[in-house]
Amino acid sequence: MITMTGKFWNIDLVRGRQARDRLPRRTDGSGQIDWNEIEVALIDTGYTEHPVFGPWQEGDSPFVRVDDGLNLIERGRRPVDPLAYEGTPGHGTRVGSVLCGNLPGSFVGVAPGLPIVPYRAINHVVIYSKQARKHVAEAIRHAVHINACEVISMSIGFPQMSLFGQRHLGEAVDHAYDHGMILVGAGGQVVDRVTYPGKFSRTIGVGGVRDDGTVWFEYEESMAQRSIDVWAPADDLFRANSVLTDGSVSAGDYGTGDGTSYATVHVAAAAAMWLRQHQDRIDDLYREPWQRVE
């Protein structure tokens, strides 16, 4: 029998419970973390109404900011993941559950109840097309200027881009960095090269480790030294999932997933915790917005 503790070895490895214990609690007696104004932009395939983000009431979640999000694929709609497409449907739900899922007694994310702003920017986590990269750049700028998200989490990537493509996406990354937004990007695991946007120097590039701390996916050594800033759990992560059955989206069986996508949200959660714990001192310590990223 797998215990709750055994399922969430990743939280033990990163000492997530100890970090959460340092954060302030709401005054409503719920015992839940008071995240104040901290929000994380999750640029991915969108969200589904899964119980780990609930309880849902008429399409609204207590911590998924559905109306603040943006759907760049089915424009004009909420950023709901329809699951009915070729690519990596449900990816946003899976990584989002590890980031902030909160279903007492059944499931807990690294930063339970952390408010997220969902962006439906992609259908596939490998951002092959120019259009997908344009969507990611647009989502970054929206997260900066419209939502003022403190952290931007991107469990997506592509290992090689033209200089023009790098410049286009890189300008959005630079813009967020200059405004003090902490951007976290997956290292990837398709080839031994670190993927963009995680490869950019102004994002935190994340590699993956197993439960024993060993590297889960190895990159070419010099590239890892240049582009991977931190390593986090990436193997056999317990996560929620949603499925499409007869045209309807519903909660699927819980299971495990792996990849630097999951490592990325651990670091985004850590960034949010750091900001919440020290937000009263950060403005005094760091006069320029970019300094808090560094």
C-alpha positions in Angstrom: 0.0 0.0 0.0 1.3 3.4 -1.0 0.9 5.9 1.9 0.2 9.6 1.4 3.8 10.3 2.4 5.1 7.7 -0.1 3.1 9.2 -3.0 4.5 12.6 -2.4 8.2 11.8 -2.1 8.9 14.9 -4.2 7.6 17.2 -1.5 9.7 15.4 1.1 12.8 15.8 -1.2 12.4 19.5 -1.6 11.3 20.0 2.1 8.1 21.4 0.9 6.2 20.9 4.1 8.9 22.7 6.1 8.7 25.6 3.7 4.9 25.7 3.9 5.0 25.7 7.7 6.8 29.1 7.6 4.1 30.8 5.6 1.2 32.8 7.1 -2.2 31.3 7.4 -5.6 32.7 6.6 -7.6 34.2 9.5 -10.8 32.3 8.6 -9.8 29.3 10.6 -9.3 27.1 7.5 -5.6 26.6 8.2 -4.9 27.3 4.5 -2.0 29.3 3.4 -2.6 33.0 2.9 -0.9 33.7 -0.4 -1.8 37.4 -0.3 -1.3 38.8 -3.8 1.1 36.1 -5.1 0.0 34.6 -8.4 1.7 32.3 -10.8 1.1 32.4 -14.5 0.9 28.8 -15.9 1.6 29.0 -19.6 0.5 25.6 -20.9 -2.5 23.8 -22.5 -5.1 25.4 -20.2 -7.0 24.0 -17.3 -9.9 21.6 -16.6 -12.4 21.6 -13.7 -10.6 19.0 -11.7 -11.4 18.4 -8.0 -7.8 19.2 -7.0 -8.5 22.8 -8.0 -11.9 22.9 -6.3 -14.4 23.0 -5.0 -15.8 24.4 -8.2 -18.9 26.6 -8.2 -20.5 27.5 -11.6 -17.1 27.2 -13.4 -15.1 29.1 -10.8 -12.3 27.8 -8.6 -11.1 29.2 -5.3 -7.6 29.6 -6.7 -7.5 29.1 -10.4 -8.1 32.6 -11.8 -10.0 31.5 -14.8 -11.3 34.9 -15.9 -7.8 36.5 -15.6 -6.3 33.9 -17.9 -6.1 34.0 -21.7 -7.0 31.5 -24.4 -4.7 32.1 -27.4 -6.0 29.2 -29.4 -9.8 29.5 -29.1 -9.8 33.2 -28.6 -12.6 34.8 -26.8 -13.2 31.7 -24.6 -12.0 30.9 -21.1 -8.6 29.0 -21.2 -10.3 25.6 -20.7 -8.3 22.7 -22.1 -10.8 20.8 -24.4 -8.6 17.7 -24.6 -9.9 17.1 -28.1 -6.7 17.6 -30.2 -3.4 16.1 -31.2 -0.6 17.0 -28.9 -0.3 16.8 -25.1 -3.9 17.3 -24.0 -4.4 17.6 -20.2 -0.8 18.7 -19.7 -1.8 21.9 -17.9 -4.0 20.0 -15.5 -1.2 17.5 -14.7 1.5 20.0 -14.0 -0.9 22.4 -12.4 -1.9 19.7 -9.9 1.7 19.2 -8.8 2.2 23.0 -8.6 -0.8 23.9 -6.4 -3.4 21.0 -6.2 -5.3 20.9 -2.9 -7.8 18.2 -2.2 -7.5 17.4 1.5 -6.9 13.7 2.3 -6.3 12.8 -1.4 -4.0 15.1 -3.1 -1.6 18.0 -2.3 0.7 20.0 -4.5 4.0 21.6 -3.6 2.2 24.9 -2.9 -1.4 23.9 -2.2 -4.0 26.6 -3.0 -1.4 28.9 -4.7 -3.4 31.1 -7.0 -2.6 30.4 -10.7 -3.5 32.3 -13.8 -4.0 29.7 -16.6 -2.9 30.4 -20.2 -4.0 28.2 -23.0 -1.1 29.0 -25.4 -0.2 25.6 -26.8 -1.5 22.2 -27.9 1.9 20.5 -27.6 4.6 21.0 -25.0 7.3 20.9 -27.7 6.7 24.3 -29.3 7.6 23.3 -32.8 5.8 26.0 -34.7 6.4 29.7 -34.9 2.7 30.3 -34.0 3.1 28.4 -30.8 6.2 30.4 -29.9 4.3 33.6 -30.7 1.5 32.5 -28.4 4.0 31.9 -25.6 5.5 35.3 -26.1 2.1 36.9 -26.0 1.1 35.1 -22.9 4.3 36.2 -21.1 3.6 39.9 -22.0 -0.1 39.5 -20.9 1.1 37.9 -17.6 3.4 40.9 -17.0 1.1 43.8 -18.0 -2.4 42.7 -17.5 -2.1 40.3 -14.5 1.2 41.4 -12.9 2.0 37.8 -12.0 5.0 37.5 -9.8 6.1 34.1 -11.2 5.7 32.7 -14.7 5.9 28.9 -15.1 6.6 27.3 -18.5 6.7 23.5 -18.7 7.3 23.7 -22.4 10.2 24.1 -24.8 12.0 23.6 -28.1 15.7 22.7 -28.4 16.6 24.8 -31.4 15.4 28.0 -32.9 16.6 30.5 -35.5 18.2 33.6 -34.3 15.1 35.5 -35.2 12.9 33.0 -33.4 15.2 33.3 -30.3 15.0 37.1 -30.5 11.2 37.2 -30.7 10.6 34.9 -27.7 13.7 36.3 -25.9 12.4 39.8 -26.1 9.3 38.8 -24.2 11.5 37.0 -21.6 13.7 40.1 -21.3 10.7 42.3 -20.8 9.3 40.1 -18.0 12.8 40.0 -16.4 13.1 43.8 -16.5 9.8 44.0 -14.7 10.8 41.7 -12.0 8.9 38.6 -13.0 10.5 35.3 -12.1 10.4 33.1 -15.2 10.9 29.3 -14.8 11.4 27.1 -17.8 11.8 23.3 -18.4 15.2 22.0 -19.5 13.4 19.4 -21.7 14.3 15.8 -22.5 13.8 15.3 -26.2 17.5 15.7 -27.0 20.6 16.4 -24.9 20.3 20.2 -25.5 18.4 22.4 -23.1 15.2 23.8 -24.5 14.1 27.4 -25.0 12.7 29.4 -23.2 14.4 27.6 -20.2 17.7 28.0 -21.9 17.6 31.8 -21.9 19.9 33.3 -19.3 17.1 35.4 -17.8 14.9 32.4 -17.0 15.6 29.8 -14.3 16.3 26.6 -16.3 15.3 23.4 -14.5 16.6 19.9 -14.9 15.2 16.7 -13.3 16.2 14.3 -10.6 14.9 11.0 -9.3 13.9 10.2 -5.7 17.4 9.3 -4.8 18.7 12.7 -6.0 20.4 11.3 -9.2 20.0 13.1 -12.5 16.9 11.9 -14.4 18.0 13.1 -17.8 21.5 14.1 -18.8 22.4 17.0 -21.0 25.7 17.6 -22.8 27.9 18.7 -19.9 28.9 22.2 -20.9 25.3 23.0 -21.9 24.0 21.8 -18.5 26.5 24.0 -16.8 25.5 27.0 -18.8 21.7 26.6 -18.9 20.5 24.5 -16.0 20.2 26.6 -12.9 18.6 24.1 -10.5 17.4 20.5 -10.4 14.1 19.3 -9.1 11.9 16.1 -8.9 11.0 14.8 -12.4 10.5 11.0 -12.1 7.3 9.1 -11.1 5.5 12.2 -9.8 2.0 11.5 -8.4 -0.3 13.8 -10.3 -4.0 14.4 -11.2 -5.3 14.0 -14.7 -8.4 14.7 -16.8 -9.8 12.6 -19.6 -12.2 13.0 -22.6 -15.0 10.5 -22.7 -17.8 10.7 -25.3 -17.0 14.4 -25.8 -17.1 15.3 -22.1 -14.2 16.3 -20.0 -14.0 14.6 -16.5 -11.5 13.8 -13.8 -9.4 10.8 -14.7 -7.5 8.3 -12.5 -4.6 9.7 -10.5 -1.3 8.3 -11.7 2.4 9.2 -12.1 4.1 11.3 -14.7 7.7 12.2 -15.4 9.6 15.0 -17.1 11.2 18.3 -16.5 7.7 19.8 -16.9 7.1 18.6 -13.3 10.5 19.7 -12.1 9.7 23.2 -13.4 6.6 23.7 -11.3 8.5 22.7 -8.1 10.8 25.7 -8.8 7.9 28.0 -9.6 6.3 26.9 -6.2 9.6 27.6 -4.4 9.7 31.1 -6.0 6.2 31.8 -4.9 7.0 30.7 -1.4 10.1 32.8 -1.2 8.2 35.9 -2.4 5.4 35.3 0.1 7.8 34.7 3.0 10.0 37.8 2.3 7.7 40.1 0.4 7.8 42.8 3.2 11.6 43.0 2.8 12.1 42.4 -0.9 11.3 46.0 -2.1 13.6 47.4 0.5 16.4 45.0 -0.4 16.1 45.1 -4.2 15.6 48.6 -5.6 15.5 47.4 -9.3 12.8 44.9 -10.3 15.3 42.5 -12.0 17.4 42.2 -8.8 14.8 40.0 -7.1 14.9 37.6 -10.1 18.7 37.3 -9.7 
